[in-house]
């Protein structure tokens, strides 16, 4: 392992937040010459990860995710933990960078030395979840952050991807109740391990209570993901702090229930295997696109497919033959 990587490993383990940021930048890099260094870094950090709880958080735009995460993160820190927030933002079509700027929307949490906030561009990854988010989680755990929050872009395919890299999936909803429920995909609700109706304050307090009743009825009709856990549906107000402590208590109850049954350990093992095949798939696609034989015929074949001169299956077979040297 080169001296630069060894130094970075030492700085990350010491809790240096700037070093942690540089480490995540390295593992997120799309440059091929950065991958060996990134893999060396990850291998060196792997034995030093602290036991953690990984929480995925999602909700429709405007539901108050950032306000909730700041209130929730501050409370968790007060309980003696260190919190890392990986906020996966939509990418700018011009720069490819993060455009939401969650770090600027969580000012109090961001100033606390026991917190680390990292907005990451979603790029072209499936469902808007950054391809390297799993690796970023590992780096944060090696830096001593024992609670990792992964905020998704919004309600969509990204929720499935985040569910597959976290222990608990928290769905944040607004007090619109049944109206919002009608517009949500059933699959998103099925992913949730904890449902919170936010903004349960002021004029929305009554609406929030009605919304909780609607969501409880809906979830009661779904088959539970775990025989050891009934998904709670509760109110909270990130603005006033109401329900934030109770939400953290629910996380603790969830971990106790699923740790006892071995489900969290089994889920992480399955996630690691899925991560392996995801990496194989992504790496093969990258290698295929970079192959000289494929690159020379790719534009022509794409044009023929677009014009309807050849089927996608036939074109794909030709590309694979060129890649494998069978053409």
C-alpha positions in Angstrom: 0.0 0.0 0.0 1.5 3.3 -1.1 2.4 5.9 1.5 -0.4 8.3 0.4 -3.1 5.7 1.0 -1.5 4.6 4.3 -1.5 8.2 5.5 -5.1 8.6 4.5 -6.1 5.4 6.4 -4.4 6.8 9.5 -6.2 10.1 9.2 -9.6 8.6 8.6 -9.2 6.3 11.7 -8.3 9.3 13.8 -11.6 10.9 13.0 -10.3 13.7 10.7 -13.5 14.8 8.9 -11.5 16.4 6.0 -9.6 13.1 5.5 -12.9 11.3 5.6 -14.2 13.6 2.8 -11.1 12.9 0.7 -11.4 9.2 1.3 -15.0 9.2 0.0 -14.0 11.3 -3.0 -11.4 8.7 -3.8 -13.9 5.7 -3.6 -16.5 7.7 -5.6 -14.0 8.5 -8.4 -14.9 7.3 -11.9 -11.3 7.4 -13.0 -9.9 3.9 -13.7 -6.5 4.8 -12.3 -8.1 5.7 -8.9 -9.7 2.3 -8.4 -6.5 0.4 -7.2 -5.9 3.1 -4.6 -9.6 3.1 -3.6 -9.6 -0.7 -3.2 -6.4 -0.6 -1.2 -8.0 2.1 1.1 -11.1 0.0 1.6 -9.2 -3.2 2.3 -7.1 -1.4 4.9 -10.1 0.2 6.6 -12.3 -2.9 6.5 -11.1 -4.5 9.9 -11.5 -1.1 11.7 -15.2 -0.6 11.1 -17.2 0.0 14.3 -20.5 -1.8 15.0 -23.2 0.5 13.5 -26.8 1.0 12.6 -27.5 1.9 9.0 -30.8 3.8 8.4 -32.3 4.6 5.0 -34.6 7.7 5.0 -36.9 8.7 2.2 -40.0 10.6 1.5 -41.6 12.8 -1.2 -40.0 16.2 -1.9 -41.2 18.8 0.5 -41.9 16.3 3.3 -39.1 17.8 5.4 -36.4 15.2 5.2 -33.5 17.5 5.8 -35.2 19.2 8.8 -36.0 15.7 10.2 -32.5 14.4 9.6 -31.0 17.4 11.4 -33.4 17.1 14.4 -32.9 13.3 14.5 -29.2 13.5 14.1 -28.8 16.0 16.9 -30.8 13.8 19.2 -28.8 10.7 18.4 -25.6 12.6 19.0 -26.9 13.7 22.4 -27.3 10.0 23.2 -23.6 9.5 22.8 -23.3 8.4 19.2 -21.5 9.8 16.1 -23.7 10.3 13.0 -22.8 10.3 9.4 -25.3 11.5 6.8 -24.9 10.4 3.2 -27.4 12.5 1.2 -27.7 11.2 -2.4 -28.6 14.2 -4.5 -29.9 14.4 -8.1 -27.0 15.2 -10.4 -26.6 18.5 -12.2 -27.0 17.8 -15.9 -24.2 20.3 -16.6 -21.5 19.5 -13.9 -22.6 16.1 -12.7 -22.3 17.4 -9.1 -24.7 17.6 -6.3 -27.3 20.4 -6.7 -29.4 20.1 -3.5 -26.7 21.1 -1.1 -28.0 19.2 2.0 -25.0 20.3 3.9 -26.2 23.9 3.8 -29.6 22.8 4.8 -28.4 21.1 8.0 -26.3 23.9 9.5 -26.6 22.9 13.2 -25.8 19.3 12.6 -23.0 20.1 10.2 -21.2 22.3 12.8 -21.1 19.5 15.3 -17.7 17.7 15.3 -19.5 14.4 16.0 -21.4 14.6 12.7 -20.3 14.2 9.1 -22.5 15.2 6.2 -21.7 14.2 2.6 -23.9 15.1 -0.3 -23.1 12.8 -3.2 -24.2 13.1 -6.8 -26.5 10.2 -7.8 -25.1 10.2 -11.4 -26.3 7.5 -13.7 -26.6 4.8 -11.1 -29.8 2.8 -10.8 -32.6 4.6 -9.1 -30.5 7.7 -8.3 -28.4 6.0 -5.6 -24.7 6.7 -5.9 -22.9 3.5 -6.9 -20.3 4.0 -4.3 -22.6 4.7 -1.4 -22.0 1.2 0.1 -18.3 1.9 0.1 -18.9 5.4 1.6 -20.8 3.7 4.5 -17.8 1.4 5.2 -15.4 4.3 5.2 -17.7 6.2 7.7 -17.9 3.2 10.0 -14.1 2.9 9.9 -13.9 6.6 10.9 -16.0 5.8 14.0 -19.5 6.8 13.0 -21.8 4.3 14.5 -25.0 5.7 13.1 -25.1 6.1 9.3 -28.2 7.8 7.7 -28.6 7.4 3.9 -31.1 9.9 2.5 -32.5 9.1 -0.9 -33.4 11.3 -3.8 -37.2 10.7 -3.4 -39.9 8.1 -3.8 -38.8 5.9 -6.6 -36.4 3.1 -7.5 -33.8 4.5 -5.3 -35.7 3.3 -2.2 -35.2 -0.4 -3.2 -31.4 0.2 -3.6 -31.2 2.0 -0.2 -33.2 -0.7 1.4 -30.6 -3.2 0.1 -27.7 -1.4 1.9 -29.3 -0.4 5.3 -30.6 -2.2 8.4 -33.8 -0.1 8.7 -35.8 1.8 6.2 -37.6 4.9 7.5 -40.4 6.4 5.4 -41.3 10.0 6.1 -44.8 11.1 5.1 -46.8 14.3 5.1 -50.1 14.8 6.9 -52.1 14.6 3.6 -53.2 11.1 4.7 -55.2 9.0 2.3 -54.7 11.4 -0.6 -50.9 10.9 -0.5 -51.4 7.2 0.1 -53.4 6.8 -3.1 -50.5 8.4 -5.1 -47.8 6.2 -3.5 -46.6 2.9 -4.9 -47.5 -0.1 -2.8 -44.0 -1.4 -3.1 -42.5 1.7 -1.4 -44.8 1.2 1.7 -43.8 -2.5 1.8 -40.2 -1.5 2.1 -40.7 0.6 5.3 -39.7 -0.7 8.7 -40.8 2.6 10.4 -43.3 5.1 9.1 -43.4 8.7 10.5 -45.9 11.4 9.6 -44.0 14.6 9.8 -45.2 18.2 10.3 -47.6 17.1 13.0 -47.8 20.5 14.5 -50.0 23.6 14.4 -52.7 23.5 11.8 -51.5 20.1 10.6 -51.8 18.3 13.9 -55.3 16.9 13.4 -54.6 16.0 9.8 -51.5 14.1 10.9 -53.5 12.0 13.4 -55.9 11.1 10.6 -53.0 10.3 8.3 -51.6 7.9 10.9 -54.9 6.1 11.1 -55.0 5.8 7.3 -51.4 4.5 7.0 -51.9 2.0 9.9 -54.9 0.6 8.1 -53.0 0.3 4.9 -49.9 -1.3 6.4 -52.2 -3.8 8.4 -53.3 -5.1 5.0 -49.7 -5.8 3.9 -47.7 -8.9 4.6 -45.1 -8.0 7.2 -41.5 -8.2 6.0 -40.4 -9.8 9.3 -42.4 -12.1 11.6 -40.7 -10.3 14.5 -41.6 -6.8 13.7 -44.9 -4.9 13.2 -44.2 -1.7 11.3 -45.0 1.3 13.6 -46.7 4.4 12.2 -46.3 7.5 14.4 -46.4 11.2 14.2 -43.5 13.6 14.6 -42.6 17.2 14.1 -39.0 17.9 13.0 -39.7 21.6 13.6 -40.7 21.3 17.3 -38.9 18.1 18.1 -42.0 16.2 19.0 -41.7 12.4 18.3 -37.9 12.6 17.5 -36.8 10.8 20.7 -39.6 8.2 20.2 -38.4 7.6 16.7 -34.9 6.8 18.0 -36.5 4.5 20.6 -38.3 2.6 17.8 -34.9 2.2 16.0 -33.6 0.6 19.2 -36.6 -1.7 19.6 -36.3 -2.8 15.9 -32.6 -3.6 16.4 -33.3 -5.5 19.6 -36.0 -7.6 17.9 -34.1 -8.4 14.7 -30.8 -8.9 16.4 -32.3 -11.5 18.6 -33.7 -13.4 15.6 -30.4 -13.0 13.6 -32.3 -11.2 10.8 -30.0 -8.1 10.7 -26.9 -10.3 10.4 -28.5 -12.4 7.7 -29.7 -9.3 5.9 -26.2 -7.8 5.9 -24.7 -11.0 4.6 -27.3 -11.1 1.8 -26.5 -7.4 1.0 -22.8 -8.1 0.8 -23.5 -10.9 -1.8 -25.8 -8.6 -3.8 -23.0 -5.9 -3.6 -20.6 -8.4 -5.1 -22.7 -9.1 -8.1 -23.6 -5.4 -8.5 -19.9 -4.7 -8.7 -19.4 -7.5 -11.2 -22.2 -6.2 -13.4 -21.0 -2.6 -13.3 -17.4 -3.5 -13.9 -18.3 -5.7 -16.9 -20.4 -3.0 -18.5 -17.5 -0.5 -18.1 -15.0 -3.0 -19.5 -17.3 -3.8 -22.4 -17.7 -0.1 -23.3 -14.0 0.5 -23.2 -13.1 -2.6 -25.3 -11.7 -1.4 -28.7 -13.7 -3.9 -30.7 -16.9 -2.8 -29.0 -16.2 0.9 -29.2 -15.5 0.8 -32.9 -19.0 -0.7 -33.7 -21.1 0.6 -30.8 -22.3 3.8 -32.5 -23.1 2.0 -35.7 -25.1 -0.7 -33.9 -26.9 1.8 -31.8 -28.0 3.7 -34.9 -29.2 0.5 -36.6 -31.2 -0.4 -33.5 -32.7 3.1 -33.4 -33.7 2.8 -37.1 -35.2 -0.6 -36.6 -32.7 -2.3 -39.0 -31.6 -4.8 -36.4 -33.1 -6.1 -33.2 -31.6 -5.1 -29.8 -30.9 -8.8 -29.0 -29.0 -9.3 -32.3 -27.0 -6.1 -31.7 -26.2 -7.1 -28.1 -25.0 -10.5 -29.3 -22.6 -8.8 -31.8 -21.2 -6.6 -29.1 -20.7 -9.5 -26.8 -19.0 -11.5 -29.5 -16.7 -8.6 -30.2 -15.9 -8.2 -26.4 -15.3 -12.0 -25.9 -13.2 -12.2 -29.1 -15.7 -14.6 -30.8 -16.6 -12.2 -33.6 
